[in-house]
Every structure is written in structure tokens, then in C-alpha cells.
């Protein structure tokens, strides 16, 4: 039985086959690259309709995705650079700390501001002793609202009184009030009247939103809502009217608008 002899291949044939395989590899790589780039772009920038154009939420999501990928790459780079200097456990710890460094930095900055009072906050306290405010005295147990700055965890912080409320009426000169609000930029006071009261000839409705000025002549009405009608220069100003001083001693403006809900 004869044995088939192996047929010798021509060197030119081998070279042509090798060239063909190399060409196929290059073609396949080009195809893969041409597919990978659009896929990556679609992953980072998903398709959107016209209704989504200008959507800031999508742009923010893309920006966060890119930033996250960059930060992960930097973390891996740090891990590789520490390969010859530290053990595996220390490299892992160092890389984890590096990855969470932005979060730790923001947390430490916020803690520093909170601990040393570098920001302004508002606090409400119940007074333990009588408190003198704007010429009157609010009894112990009043609710005081402050702006707080400075101090260490609130210790030795500076308090600026914003408003104060009393459980029972107090006298501000000849005016009965239950609360007052200070204006840090002027001498104006916002009063919470205890019942209807006559101020500068106008019967002002009780409750909030009565504004007064502190002047050398004493408290002067700036504005309030009327509890009853009044004749003014031959004209009847009905109850519920908002009356406000027009800058001069006895010149007033009137507006028909509802009083805000307390």
C-alpha cells in the first residue's frame, strides 16, 4: 500500500499566505476599532430626542461619568506606582484613601467650619432670665431667635437677636406687644400687637405686620392694617386698609390689599 508523499510548498506560496493572514488581522483590528469608538461614545453620550436637548441633568451625568472614570484611572496609576515601595496591603489602603480623598476633604472642611463657627447659622433658645430688648423687657421663658457666628462647637459664639416672642403681653412704652422683630440695618421694629391699638391716631389691627420707627421723639408708626375706618381729610379710609407713612410727619398712603396670614 503506497504512502502519499507530502507535497512541498512553494516559498512564494507561503509568503502569499502569510501576507494574507496579516492583512486579515489588520482588517479585523480596523473593524474592531471602528466599532469600539462609536460604542464608547454611545456609552458616554446616550442618544437623546429633541425634547432632551438642553437637559442639564444629562450633561451633568456625562460629566460625572467622565470624572469618575478619570479618577478611577488615577487611583489605578497610584496603586501601580506604589508596587515596588509598599506591600500589597499598604498599597490597597493607600489607593482606597486616594480614591476617597475628595470626599474626605469636603467632610474635613465642613467639620472645620462647624467646629470653629466659620459659618453663620440661626438658633432658637428659651430665655432663662428676663431679657431687655428695644426698650422693653421680655420675661424668662420667652422664645428668642438668634443669628449665631463664631465659637468652638457653639461655645463663646456671638449671638445677634433677630426676633423674640413672649407667652404673655409686654409693654413697649404704651404699646402692648407679644413679639417684635429687629431690623439689623435700621431702627425699624416689626411688632406683633396684643389686640387692636391706636398708634399715631390710626386704630391698627392686632397681630403681626405692624411696623414702627424708633426716633428721638419715641416710637412712630410706619405702617399697619386698620382695624376700623377713619375719616381723613374728608375721605373715609375703610377698615382693612393698609396705611403707610409717606416720609413726612403726617402724610399717609393707603392701599387696599389683604393682610398676610399669620
Buried (B, 14 or more C-beta within 10 A) or exposed (E): EEEEEEEEEEEEEEEEEEEEEEEEEEEEEEEEEEEEEEEEEEEEEEEEEEEEEEEEEBEEEEEEEEEEEEBEEEBEEBBEEBEEEBEEEEBEEBBEEBBEEEEEEEEEEEEEEEEEBEEEEEEEEEBEEEBEBBEBEBEEEBBBBBBBBBBEEBEEBEBEBBBBBBEEBBEBEEBBBBBBBBEEEEEBBBBBBBEBBEBBEBBBBBBBBBBBBBEEEEBBBBBBBBBBEBEBEEEEBEEBBBBBBEEEEEEBEEEEEEBEEE
